[in-house]
Amino acid sequence: MEITTIIKKLKTGDQDAFRELVFRYTGRLMSVAKIYTRNYEDAKDALQDGFLIIYQNIGSFNYEEETSFLAWMRKIVMNASLKKYRKKQFQMETYTLEFVEEPSIEPESFDKFDKEDLILEIHSLPLRYKQVVCLFAIEGYSHQEIGEMLGIESSSSRSTYSRAKVLLQKKLNPRTKVVSQKLFEKNKIEMNSAK
């Protein structure tokens, strides 16, 4: 079934079209949910919540092309995932790194990284770090926007991002101390590659 047909049928409340949508996009959207949640069970819950929101709001979506539809669904699943973890939950988590100044990095140190290693290490970060890194470096949100999404101050988002870079650098290359934004730009991380 074509995606345009699925969307038209969804707008009329067709359950078979909804099942087709879930079957077709679960893999892609689950990879988004896993990035922004603590564990697989939370990711499944967030994905289920996301699909429910998609179903309830499909009438307001104006289809242009599949990429815009996928982007719309990804944002819904991302927000459903983040909703599980707001400021209250973050206050319960503890982090051991103190504020760290970022030294300069030798350009050749970036040659030792590849996208797959980086994505695996991002997934292994504590939840708050993982969320901020993905929202800032992958999704392109500002620290102000991240603060609003997560219910934290923008300065907390900035410091969390800095600490996450330190953790990533220690995991990926022990000879240097920080992962720079240049690393993310060089590897052009895309959410679809996180499958």
Protein Blocks (a to p, Z undefined) as FASTA:
>chain_A
ZZklmmmmmmnopaklmmmmmmmmmmmmmmmmmmmpmblmlmmmmmmmmmmmmmmmmmmp
ccfbfmlmmmmmmmmmmmmmmmmpcfklmmmpccfbdcdddddddfklmmmpcfklmmmm
mmmpcfklmmmmmmmmmnopafklmmmmnopafklmmmmmmmmmmmmmmmmomkbmbdcf
klmmmnopafklmZZ
